[in-house]
């Protein structure tokens, strides 16, 4: 949808310039929020779905 397209365009430059700038704790915290609010039924670990770039 249009919102996703705009969000992608806004975030791509950030990750393109610093691809290792992923904050796993923030992803984990957001996952906990979504679980607590019934948005997701299982809590995945951020390290399992974020790539490791060396």
C-alpha positions as CSV (number, residue, x, y, z in Angstrom):
1,X,0.0,0.0,0.0
2,X,1.0,3.6,-0.3
3,X,2.1,4.1,3.3
4,X,4.4,1.1,3.1
5,X,5.9,2.4,-0.1
6,X,6.6,5.8,1.6
7,X,8.0,4.2,4.7
8,X,10.4,2.1,2.6
9,X,11.6,5.2,0.8
10,X,12.2,7.0,4.1
11,X,14.1,4.2,5.8
12,X,16.1,2.8,2.9
13,X,18.7,5.6,2.9
14,X,19.3,5.1,6.6
15,X,20.0,1.4,6.3
16,X,21.8,1.8,3.0
17,X,24.4,4.1,4.6
18,X,24.7,2.1,7.8
19,X,23.5,-1.4,7.2
20,X,24.8,-2.6,10.6
21,X,22.9,0.1,12.5
22,X,20.2,-2.4,13.5
23,X,19.3,-2.0,17.2
24,X,18.3,-5.5,18.2
25,X,17.1,-4.4,21.7
26,X,14.6,-2.0,20.1
27,X,13.4,-4.7,17.8
28,X,13.0,-7.1,20.7
29,X,11.2,-4.4,22.8
30,X,8.8,-3.8,19.9
31,X,8.2,-7.5,19.6
32,X,7.2,-7.6,23.3
33,X,4.8,-4.7,22.8
34,X,3.1,-6.4,19.9
35,X,2.9,-9.7,21.8
36,X,1.4,-8.0,24.9
37,X,-1.2,-6.2,22.7
38,X,-2.2,-9.3,20.9
39,X,-0.8,-8.2,17.5
40,X,1.4,-11.3,17.3
41,X,1.0,-14.7,18.9
42,X,4.7,-15.7,19.2
43,X,7.7,-13.6,20.1
44,X,10.5,-14.0,17.6
45,X,14.1,-13.0,18.6
46,X,15.3,-10.0,16.6
47,X,18.6,-11.8,16.0
48,X,16.6,-14.5,14.1
49,X,15.2,-12.2,11.5
50,X,17.8,-9.4,11.2
51,X,20.8,-10.2,9.0
52,X,24.3,-10.0,10.5
53,X,26.6,-7.9,8.3
54,X,30.3,-8.1,8.7
